Amino acid sequence: IPYVGVNFNQISDLETDMGVGYHLGFNYKRGKFFYWQAGAKFNNAVYRITNSLDTTDNVGIRSIDIPVTGGINFLSAINRVVALRLFVSAAPSFALGVGENDLGFSKDDIETFCLYGQGGIGVNVAFLVIEAGYNYGFTNVFTSADSKPGQVFVNLGFRF
């Protein structure tokens, strides 16, 4: 299942506004009523951060996420036509870098590993897959501050 999506990001314990980013990836899914899937996702999470000098800028953090998911498909009997799914995931994330910003953040300022918990709902109609959910970071994004990330996401994908 290849997919693309938009994400809305915020960091707890820092003065941030919601930033808008994007992601793209793929999943491999197995099962009917109870199912599992594994995949990989390129994630460009953007955080709108204000520093102590009242300077605000977008800070994009690029990473590779490896979500491992379990879920329930409530309409598994008619799965090829329509499906309604609830899912939860563990998603280890490996930082690749930081986008250009005026606040001076670089790859040295971010943690190289973050663990996310994820939950959401998905709807499949024929070959289209639509998902929405929330990622909660259990570990900090920045090395120098309490900075647990939160991300609301929406995906659009195609299944074969």
N, C-alpha and C positions, 0 to 999 in steps of 0.2 A: 504494500500500500504506500505509494509515494504521496507526499503531501507538502503543502506550504501553509504558512499561517502568520498571523499577527499576534504580538504579545504586548501587554501593558504591565510595566515593571515599577516596583517601588522597593525601597530598602528601609527596614525598621531601624529605629534608633539613630537615624541621620535625618537632617533636614532635606527631604527630597519631595519633588512633585512626581506624578506619574509620567514615565517616559514610554514612548511607543517604539517597539522593535519588530523584528521579523525572525522567522525560522523556516527551515525546510529539512525534510528528512524522509525516512521510509520505515515501515514496520513489517514484520513477518508475523502473521496471525494463524493460530491453530485452535481448534475446538469448536463446539456448538453452543450449548447453554452456558457452561463454564468454559472460558477460553483464556489463553495466555498469548502474549505477543512480546517480541523483542525487536529493537530497532536502533537506529542512530539518527541524531538530529544535529544540524548546525544551527546554533542559537546566537542571535545578535540581540542581546538584552540591552536596552538603552535606559539609563537612569538619569533623571534631571536633578542635579545636585547643586546646592548652594553652599559655598564655603564660608569661613568666618569673616571674610571681607565683603560679604554680600554679592559675590560674583556667582552667577548661575550659568551652567553649561550642561549639555548632554554628554554623558560618558557611556560609550558603547563597549560592552564586554562580550567578546566573541568566545564561544566555547563549543565543544562537542559533548553532547549529552547521550547517554546510553540507557534509555528507559526500558525497564523490565516490568511488564504489566500483567495483571490478572483482572478478570472481569466476568460479568454476567450479561448474557444476551437474552433479554426477556422475550424476544420474538424469534427464537432459534428455529422454530418449525418452518418459518417462511423467510429464512435468512437471506436467500438470494434476491428476494423482492424488497423487503424492508427489515430493518433491525433497529432495536432500541437497546442501548448498552450503558451500563455503569461500569467504571473501571477505577482501579488504584494502581499506582506505580511507585517503584523506587527508581530514581534516576541519578546515577553518578554523573558528574559533569567535570570536564577537564578544560581549563581555561587555555585559550590560544593567544589572546592578546587584548589590548585596549585600543579603541579608536582614538583619533585625534580629538583633543579637548583643550580648553583654555585653563583648566584647573590643575594641570600638571600631573594627572594620573597616568601611570605607565604600567606595564606588566609586572614590574617589581612591587607595585602597591596592592596587587590582588592575590588572593589565595589561588593556588594552581588546581585545587580540588574542592568541589562543593557537592554535598549530597542533598537531593531534593526528594520530597514526598509529593505525590501528585494524585489528584482525584478529578473525576469529570464524568461527563455524559456524552454519548455518541449516538448518532443516527445515520444509518445507511439507507439509501434509496437507490435501488438498482446498483449501479457502479460507483455512485457518489458516496463519499464518507465526510460527514461533518462532525466535528468534536469541539467541545468547549470544556474548560476546566481551570484548575488552580494549581500552581506549583508553590510549595513552601520550602525554603532553604533551611536546612538544619545546621549548616555551618556558615561562617561569615564569608562575605565577598571580599572585603578589604582586610589587609593584614593589621592595620592600625586602629580599627574601630569595631564595636559591635555593629554588625551590618548584615543581618539575615535578610536575604532577598525574598520577595514575593512576586508572583507572576500570574496574571490572568491570560489565558490563551484561547484562540479560536483557530481550528485547522480545517482546511478543505483538501480532500484527497480523492484518489481513484483506486478502486480495488479491481483486481483481475480475477 
